[in-house]
Amino acid sequence: AQKITQTQPGMFVQEKEAVTLDCTYDTSDQSYGLFWYKQPSSGEMIFLIYQGSYDEQNATEGRYSLNFQKARKSANLVISASQLGDSAMYFCAMREGQDYKLSFGAGTTVTVRA
Amino acid sequence: SAVISQKPSRDICQRGTSLTIQCQVDSQVTMMFWYRQQPGQSLTLIATANQGSEATYESGFVIDKFPISRPNLTFSTLTVSNMSPEDSSIYLCSVWGGGVGETQYFGPGTRLLVL
């Protein structure tokens, strides 16, 4: 079974608007971490934001926020005030317990329109 | 955060040849990871490189095809051997670094095209 599911292959958003990228996860571990990465066309993987399973507040990092709904096992990324430079592929990933491996979702391509 | 560099950044190779990719980290780390990203796909872990021991390979990846070296705590190499067009991918190395939640940081990647 897929550990990380991203159901949106591609999304379009107007500049200055907000966009929400969906991510659901599957784990039986009580302790886990959720990550979002941005991959522009250059290919590098840029860390955006992290949410721990025991964190009571949703993580925020500048224009990025993570809508963490533990009971629903979802960790959606919200990008506010979209910019043209936000056009990229976005990956959701999970680390379970003390495992050193990351499981990645299929990714969502975001295209910001002027 | 960890700063990671990779060489080469990109290459075009002929089938049947081999390419060695280098990964350098600015701090000492126990484990380094090598990922492959085929065109339009997500990241797949190839192996974990541990200093002083053999690399640990994931299912579907073998040492003969992807030999890895880890001579010290800041450096690793991944060789893609006897290449075929199916090996055309982005290869990324990564490490767990400091920071909130101990984030995994990635190098800039090596974009490989095999003709």
Interface residues (C-beta under 8 A of the other chain):
Chain A: G33 F35 Y37 S42 G43 E44 M45 F47 Y50 Q51 G52 F91 A93 R95 Y100 K101 L102 F104 G105 A106 G107
Chain B: S1 M31 F33 Q37 Q41 S42 L43 L45 T48 I90 L92 S94 W96 V100 G101 E102 T103 Q104 Y105 F106 G107 P108 G109 R111
